């Protein structure tokens, strides 16, 4: 199967005080369409930097990144933003919902930014809210929802544009175990329907659920293996 994304010899460094920190050090990675991948490793290993780079939230200092066959490294910020909006969904540990908007308005936001007409926006948002079990909570603001419900709203918002790539950064890190399990099951169901799922996590049990597991140390990929299940 063709690669969805391909990184070649990626380097990313940051200046921290008077030191240079090599967050990513000669990273190469290929992921095919529909894979379920976890990225694990200690704090400071480069996991989140790699995820941000995959999601076009950051740029490499050196190396090449092809997304769905297109070289994206040299694209303008505006071109990257369009690809990010159309092809990539994000789920964050702290939900990143807009407090003053209702749940369904948060889900509609990517459609609004993409210029989708009002009636179609509402129809798509209602359908995806139903799919994550939140039909009864559509008109609630984030502060009226539990952590698990907020993360399900975030998943709905992340996937309402039907992206090919779903990136999750510690998606269960702020949830109790039952809510976390529900969120993971929703993400895994999306992957089974064809979306490519990449999860960054400190949670070893969550990481082991992925069909392919990567471990990072000091900005490098040190293991990359298929799971036994």
C-alpha positions as a Markdown table, in Angstrom:
| # | Residue | x | y | z |
|---|---|---|---|---|
| 1 | Unk | 0.0 | 0.0 | 0.0 |
| 2 | Unk | 1.2 | 3.5 | -0.8 |
| 3 | Unk | 2.7 | 5.7 | 2.0 |
| 4 | Unk | 0.4 | 8.3 | 3.5 |
| 5 | Unk | 3.4 | 10.1 | 5.0 |
| 6 | Unk | 7.2 | 9.8 | 4.6 |
| 7 | Unk | 9.8 | 11.6 | 6.6 |
| 8 | Unk | 13.4 | 11.5 | 5.5 |
| 9 | Unk | 16.3 | 12.5 | 7.7 |
| 10 | Unk | 14.4 | 15.0 | 9.7 |
| 11 | Unk | 16.2 | 17.3 | 12.2 |
| 12 | Unk | 14.6 | 19.8 | 14.5 |
| 13 | Unk | 16.5 | 21.8 | 17.1 |
| 14 | Unk | 15.6 | 24.4 | 19.7 |
| 15 | Unk | 17.6 | 27.0 | 21.6 |
| 16 | Unk | 16.9 | 26.7 | 25.3 |
| 17 | Unk | 18.9 | 29.3 | 27.2 |
| 18 | Unk | 22.5 | 28.9 | 26.0 |
| 19 | Unk | 22.0 | 25.3 | 24.9 |
| 20 | Unk | 20.9 | 23.8 | 21.6 |
| 21 | Unk | 18.4 | 20.9 | 22.1 |
| 22 | Unk | 18.1 | 18.4 | 19.3 |
| 23 | Unk | 14.4 | 17.5 | 19.6 |
| 24 | Unk | 14.5 | 15.4 | 16.4 |
| 25 | Unk | 17.8 | 13.9 | 15.3 |
| 26 | Unk | 17.9 | 12.3 | 11.8 |
| 27 | Unk | 14.3 | 10.8 | 12.0 |
| 28 | Unk | 13.0 | 8.8 | 9.0 |
| 29 | Unk | 9.6 | 7.3 | 9.1 |
| 30 | Unk | 7.0 | 5.9 | 6.7 |
| 31 | Unk | 3.4 | 5.3 | 7.5 |
| 32 | Unk | 0.9 | 3.7 | 5.0 |
| 33 | Unk | -2.8 | 4.6 | 4.7 |
| 34 | Unk | -4.9 | 3.2 | 7.5 |
| 35 | Unk | -2.2 | 2.3 | 9.9 |
| 36 | Unk | -2.6 | 2.5 | 13.7 |
| 37 | Unk | 0.7 | 3.7 | 15.2 |
| 38 | Unk | 1.7 | 4.7 | 18.8 |
| 39 | Unk | 4.7 | 6.8 | 19.6 |
| 40 | Unk | 6.1 | 6.3 | 23.1 |
| 41 | Unk | 9.2 | 7.4 | 25.1 |
| 42 | Unk | 10.2 | 9.4 | 28.1 |
| 43 | Unk | 9.5 | 13.2 | 28.5 |
| 44 | Unk | 11.9 | 15.1 | 26.2 |
| 45 | Unk | 12.3 | 12.2 | 23.8 |
| 46 | Unk | 10.8 | 14.2 | 20.9 |
| 47 | Unk | 7.4 | 12.5 | 20.7 |
| 48 | Unk | 5.3 | 15.7 | 20.7 |
| 49 | Unk | 7.8 | 17.5 | 18.4 |
| 50 | Unk | 7.4 | 14.7 | 15.9 |
| 51 | Unk | 3.6 | 14.8 | 16.2 |
| 52 | Unk | 3.5 | 18.6 | 15.6 |
| 53 | Unk | 5.8 | 18.2 | 12.6 |
| 54 | Unk | 3.5 | 15.5 | 11.2 |
| 55 | Unk | 0.5 | 17.8 | 11.7 |
| 56 | Unk | 2.2 | 20.8 | 10.0 |
| 57 | Unk | 2.2 | 22.7 | 13.3 |
| 58 | Unk | 6.0 | 22.9 | 13.1 |
| 59 | Unk | 8.7 | 22.8 | 10.5 |
| 60 | Unk | 11.9 | 20.8 | 10.3 |
| 61 | Unk | 15.3 | 22.5 | 10.2 |
| 62 | Unk | 16.5 | 19.8 | 7.7 |
| 63 | Unk | 15.0 | 16.9 | 5.9 |
| 64 | Unk | 12.0 | 16.1 | 3.8 |
| 65 | Unk | 8.3 | 15.4 | 4.6 |
| 66 | Unk | 5.9 | 14.0 | 2.0 |
| 67 | Unk | 2.2 | 13.8 | 2.9 |
| 68 | Unk | 0.1 | 11.7 | 0.5 |
| 69 | Unk | 2.8 | 12.0 | -2.1 |
| 70 | Unk | 3.2 | 15.8 | -1.9 |
| 71 | Unk | 6.4 | 17.4 | -0.6 |
| 72 | Unk | 5.1 | 19.7 | 2.2 |
| 73 | Unk | 8.4 | 20.9 | 3.7 |
| 74 | Unk | 8.8 | 23.9 | 1.5 |
| 75 | Unk | 5.1 | 25.0 | 1.2 |
| 76 | Unk | 4.0 | 28.4 | 2.5 |
| 77 | Unk | 2.3 | 28.8 | 5.8 |
| 78 | Unk | -1.0 | 29.4 | 4.0 |
| 79 | Unk | -0.6 | 26.2 | 1.8 |
| 80 | Unk | 0.3 | 24.2 | 4.9 |
| 81 | Unk | -2.8 | 25.5 | 6.7 |
| 82 | Unk | -5.1 | 24.5 | 3.9 |
| 83 | Unk | -3.6 | 20.9 | 3.9 |
| 84 | Unk | -3.9 | 20.8 | 7.7 |
| 85 | Unk | -7.5 | 21.9 | 7.6 |
| 86 | Unk | -8.5 | 19.4 | 4.9 |
| 87 | Unk | -6.4 | 16.3 | 5.6 |
| 88 | Unk | -5.4 | 16.3 | 9.3 |
| 89 | Unk | -7.4 | 16.0 | 12.5 |
| 90 | Unk | -6.0 | 16.8 | 16.0 |
| 91 | Unk | -6.9 | 15.5 | 19.5 |
| 92 | Unk | -5.1 | 17.1 | 22.4 |
| 93 | Unk | -4.8 | 16.2 | 26.1 |
| 94 | Unk | -6.6 | 19.3 | 27.2 |
| 95 | Unk | -9.3 | 19.3 | 24.6 |
| 96 | Unk | -8.7 | 22.8 | 23.2 |
| 97 | Unk | -12.4 | 23.5 | 22.9 |
| 98 | Unk | -13.6 | 27.1 | 22.7 |
| 99 | Unk | -15.4 | 27.8 | 26.0 |
| 100 | Unk | -18.0 | 30.3 | 24.8 |
| 101 | Unk | -19.3 | 28.0 | 22.0 |
| 102 | Unk | -21.7 | 25.0 | 22.5 |
| 103 | Unk | -20.5 | 21.5 | 21.7 |
| 104 | Unk | -22.1 | 21.5 | 18.3 |
| 105 | Unk | -20.7 | 25.0 | 17.5 |
| 106 | Unk | -17.2 | 23.7 | 18.4 |
| 107 | Unk | -17.7 | 20.8 | 16.0 |
| 108 | Unk | -19.0 | 23.1 | 13.2 |
| 109 | Unk | -16.0 | 25.4 | 13.5 |
| 110 | Unk | -13.7 | 23.6 | 10.9 |
| 111 | Unk | -16.6 | 23.5 | 8.5 |
| 112 | Unk | -17.3 | 27.2 | 9.0 |
| 113 | Unk | -13.6 | 28.0 | 8.3 |
| 114 | Unk | -13.8 | 25.9 | 5.2 |
| 115 | Unk | -16.7 | 27.9 | 3.9 |
| 116 | Unk | -19.3 | 25.1 | 4.2 |
| 117 | Unk | -22.9 | 26.5 | 4.0 |
| 118 | Unk | -24.8 | 26.8 | 7.3 |
| 119 | Unk | -27.4 | 24.0 | 6.8 |
| 120 | Unk | -24.8 | 21.5 | 5.6 |
| 121 | Unk | -22.6 | 22.5 | 8.5 |
| 122 | Unk | -25.3 | 21.7 | 11.0 |
| 123 | Unk | -26.3 | 18.5 | 9.3 |
| 124 | Unk | -22.7 | 17.2 | 9.3 |
| 125 | Unk | -22.1 | 18.2 | 12.8 |
| 126 | Unk | -25.3 | 16.6 | 14.1 |
| 127 | Unk | -24.4 | 13.4 | 12.4 |
| 128 | Unk | -20.9 | 13.2 | 13.8 |
| 129 | Unk | -22.1 | 14.2 | 17.3 |
| 130 | Unk | -24.6 | 11.3 | 17.2 |
| 131 | Unk | -21.8 | 8.9 | 16.2 |
| 132 | Unk | -19.8 | 9.8 | 19.4 |
| 133 | Unk | -22.9 | 9.5 | 21.5 |
| 134 | Unk | -23.5 | 13.2 | 22.3 |
| 135 | Unk | -26.8 | 13.9 | 20.7 |
| 136 | Unk | -28.2 | 15.0 | 24.1 |
| 137 | Unk | -25.3 | 17.3 | 24.8 |
| 138 | Unk | -25.0 | 19.3 | 21.6 |
| 139 | Unk | -26.2 | 22.6 | 23.1 |
| 140 | Unk | -24.0 | 22.3 | 26.2 |
| 141 | Unk | -20.9 | 24.5 | 26.6 |
| 142 | Unk | -17.6 | 22.7 | 27.4 |
| 143 | Unk | -17.8 | 23.7 | 31.1 |
| 144 | Unk | -21.1 | 21.8 | 31.3 |
| 145 | Unk | -19.6 | 18.6 | 30.1 |
| 146 | Unk | -17.4 | 15.9 | 31.7 |
| 147 | Unk | -13.8 | 15.3 | 30.6 |
| 148 | Unk | -14.8 | 12.3 | 28.6 |
| 149 | Unk | -17.6 | 14.2 | 26.9 |
| 150 | Unk | -15.3 | 17.1 | 26.1 |
| 151 | Unk | -12.8 | 14.7 | 24.5 |
| 152 | Unk | -15.6 | 13.1 | 22.4 |
| 153 | Unk | -16.5 | 16.6 | 21.2 |
| 154 | Unk | -12.9 | 17.1 | 20.3 |
| 155 | Unk | -12.9 | 13.9 | 18.4 |
| 156 | Unk | -16.0 | 14.9 | 16.5 |
| 157 | Unk | -14.4 | 18.3 | 15.7 |
| 158 | Unk | -11.2 | 16.6 | 14.6 |
| 159 | Unk | -13.0 | 14.3 | 12.1 |
| 160 | Unk | -15.9 | 16.4 | 10.8 |
| 161 | Unk | -13.8 | 17.3 | 7.8 |
| 162 | Unk | -13.2 | 13.6 | 7.1 |
| 163 | Unk | -9.4 | 13.8 | 7.3 |
| 164 | Unk | -7.1 | 11.0 | 6.2 |
| 165 | Unk | -4.8 | 11.4 | 9.2 |
| 166 | Unk | -5.8 | 11.7 | 12.9 |
| 167 | Unk | -3.1 | 12.7 | 15.4 |
| 168 | Unk | -3.7 | 12.3 | 19.1 |
| 169 | Unk | -1.4 | 13.8 | 21.7 |
| 170 | Unk | -1.9 | 12.1 | 25.1 |
| 171 | Unk | -5.7 | 11.8 | 24.4 |
| 172 | Unk | -6.5 | 10.0 | 27.7 |
| 173 | Unk | -4.0 | 11.9 | 29.8 |
| 174 | Unk | -6.7 | 14.0 | 31.4 |
| 175 | Unk | -9.4 | 11.4 | 31.8 |
| 176 | Unk | -10.4 | 8.7 | 34.3 |
| 177 | Unk | -10.0 | 5.1 | 33.1 |
| 178 | Unk | -13.5 | 4.5 | 32.0 |
| 179 | Unk | -13.8 | 7.7 | 30.0 |
| 180 | Unk | -10.3 | 7.0 | 28.5 |
| 181 | Unk | -11.4 | 3.6 | 27.4 |
| 182 | Unk | -14.5 | 5.1 | 25.7 |
| 183 | Unk | -12.4 | 7.6 | 23.9 |
| 184 | Unk | -9.8 | 5.0 | 22.7 |
| 185 | Unk | -12.6 | 2.8 | 21.4 |
| 186 | Unk | -14.0 | 5.7 | 19.3 |
| 187 | Unk | -10.6 | 6.4 | 17.9 |
| 188 | Unk | -10.0 | 2.7 | 17.1 |
| 189 | Unk | -13.4 | 2.5 | 15.4 |
| 190 | Unk | -12.4 | 5.4 | 13.2 |
| 191 | Unk | -9.1 | 3.7 | 12.3 |
| 192 | Unk | -11.0 | 0.5 | 11.4 |
| 193 | Unk | -13.1 | 2.6 | 9.0 |
| 194 | Unk | -9.9 | 3.7 | 7.2 |
| 195 | Unk | -8.5 | 6.7 | 9.0 |
| 196 | Unk | -4.7 | 6.6 | 9.8 |
| 197 | Unk | -4.3 | 7.0 | 13.6 |
| 198 | Unk | -1.1 | 8.1 | 15.3 |
| 199 | Unk | -1.2 | 8.3 | 19.1 |
| 200 | Unk | 1.5 | 9.9 | 21.3 |
| 201 | Unk | 1.2 | 8.6 | 24.8 |
| 202 | Unk | 3.0 | 8.0 | 28.1 |
| 203 | Unk | 0.5 | 5.3 | 28.9 |
| 204 | Unk | 2.1 | 2.0 | 28.1 |
| 205 | Unk | -1.2 | 0.1 | 28.0 |
| 206 | Unk | -2.6 | 2.5 | 25.5 |
| 207 | Unk | 0.6 | 2.4 | 23.4 |
| 208 | Unk | 0.5 | -1.4 | 23.3 |
| 209 | Unk | -3.0 | -1.4 | 21.7 |
| 210 | Unk | -1.6 | 0.1 | 18.5 |
| 211 | Unk | -0.8 | -2.3 | 15.7 |
| 212 | Unk | 2.6 | -0.6 | 15.3 |
| 213 | Unk | 4.7 | 0.8 | 18.1 |
| 214 | Unk | 7.5 | 3.3 | 18.0 |
| 215 | Unk | 9.8 | 4.2 | 20.9 |
| 216 | Unk | 11.8 | 7.4 | 20.9 |
| 217 | Unk | 14.8 | 8.4 | 23.0 |
| 218 | Unk | 16.8 | 11.6 | 22.7 |
| 219 | Unk | 15.1 | 12.7 | 19.5 |
| 220 | Unk | 15.7 | 9.4 | 17.7 |
| 221 | Unk | 13.5 | 6.4 | 16.9 |
| 222 | Unk | 15.1 | 3.5 | 18.7 |
| 223 | Unk | 12.5 | 0.8 | 18.1 |
| 224 | Unk | 9.8 | 0.4 | 15.4 |
| 225 | Unk | 7.8 | -2.8 | 15.6 |
| 226 | Unk | 4.5 | -4.4 | 14.8 |
| 227 | Unk | 2.5 | -5.6 | 17.8 |
| 228 | Unk | 1.7 | -9.2 | 18.5 |
| 229 | Unk | -2.1 | -8.8 | 18.2 |
